Amino acid sequence: MIPLEKYPHIPFWFTLRQAVAVMEKSELDINGKKSLPRALLVFDEHYHLLGCIRRRDILRGLEPKFLRTMSRPHRKSLFDVEIDPNLVDLSAGKISSAMSSQAEQSVSEVMTQIKTTVAIDDHLAKVIYKMINKDLNLLPVTQNEKVVGVIRSVDVFEEIAQILL
């Protein structure tokens, strides 16, 4: 488990831009191994866990609105064409501007709500079951109904490797 004070977390009112900044500067040191977080925990003003915001959530939130209103097949067709390298700057400017605008929305608008947690004294088998059953890579760890840390699938895998090898 990674203790909460060592895992990056933010308040729900942070913008996507702020979340990107926190994620970019965060580095986890787990048993001498450096790792980047794939998600940030999101808390309310009373330090109650609301959810997490994954890299994928941030990317989804930054997608320009004009693209989101199109059907999936139509959006896909926009990117299935050969692009004239002389026109890339023209289109990239519009996309960058739209993304910059989207970056001011609150993380609470795109975060993933927490589906489940594990207790600090739960068995490894229960952790594995919840990760597989809920398709999660990160589980908040609680003690007396308070979040005290997180456990990542990579941590579980390392624990399994120690058992098997």
N, C-alpha and C positions, 0 to 999 in steps of 0.2 A: 504494500500500500504506500502511496505517496501522501504524506501529510498535507492537509489543506493549505497550510502556510507556505508550502513549497510548490503548490500547483497554481498556475495562473488563473485568476478569476476576476470578474468585472461586475459592476452594477448594471441593472437592466436598462438604464437610461443612456448608457454609452452608445455612441454612434458606431456604424460599421467601420468607419475610418479609424476610430479609437481602438476598436477590437483588432483591426489589422495591425496597428502599431504595437499593441500589447503582445499579440501573437508573434510578431516579427522579432521583438526583443527578448522573448521568453526562451529560456533554455533549461531543460531539466538535467540534473546530474544524478543519475541513478546508479549507485554502486560503481562510480567512476566512469560510467558511460554517458556521453552527452546525447541528448534527445530533444527534438522539438515537439511541442504539444500539437496535437491534431485538433484540439478543441479547448475552449475556455468555459469554465463554469460561470453561470449567470445567477446573481443573487438580487433579492429585493433590498429595500432600505433597512429591514430588520434582520438581514443576513439569513433569510430563508431561501433555500435553493429553488429557483424557478425553472432552470433548464441549462442547456449548454449550447454553445454556438460552435459548430464545426467549420472547418475550412470550406466545405461544400455549401453550408448554409450562407456563409459570407459571399461566396461566388454567386449563388442563386439570388441573394439580395442585391448584388451589384449589377445583375443583368438589366440592361436598359428596359424601361417600361414598353417602348415601342416594339421590342422583340417579344416580350411576354404576352402581348395581346394577339400575336399570330399563332396559328395552329402549329403543332409540332412538325408536320410534314412541310409546311411553308417555311418555317425557321430552318429546317434541315436543308431545304433547297437553296437557301441563301448562302450556305457555306459549302455547297457541293459544286461550286463554279470555279473556274480558273480565274485568278485575280491578276489584273494588270498591275505590275509592280509600281507603275507611275501613278496609280490611283489610290494606293494604300494609304498615303498620308491624308488624303481627302476623307476617306471613310473612317479612318482611325480617329480623326479629330472629333467626329460626331459621337463615336462610341466612347471615347475617353471623357468627353464632356458629360454624356449621359451617366456614365459610371461614377463620375465625381459627384454628380447631383444625388445619385442613389446612395452614396457613401454617407450621407448625412442622416439617413433614417436610423431609428433606434434598433439595437440588437434584438430587443423584445419582439420586433415584427417578423424576424426570420429565424429566431432561435428554435431549437428542438426541445420540446418539453421532456422532462425526465420521466422515463417510463417505469423505472424501478430502481431500487437501491439494494445494497447488501449491508448487513450488520457487521460490525468489526470482528465478531467472533464466529461468523458464518464459515462453514467448511468450504474448501476449495471446490469441491464437486458442485455445491450450490452456486458458486460464482460462475463456474463454467456453464452450468445449466441456464442461468439467467442470461449470460452473454449470447449463448447460442439461440435460446428460445426467443429473445427479443432483438436479435441481430445487432448487438452493441459491441463497441470496442472500448467503452469506458463506463465504469459503474461508480457512482458516488458511494462512499462507505460511511455509515452512520453509527453513532453511539449515543444512546439515550435520545433518539430522534433528532440529533444534531449532526450535520455533515462534518466529518473529521478528516476526510481524505478521499482519494480516488484510487481505483485499481484499473489498470489498462490491460487489454488483451495481451500485449507484449509482456507484461509482468506475469500474467498467468502462464503464458507459454514458457517463460524462463523457469518458473516454478515446476512446471511439468517436465522440462528438460532435466532439471536437477533430480527429479524422481526417477526418470527413465534412463538417464545416462550414467 
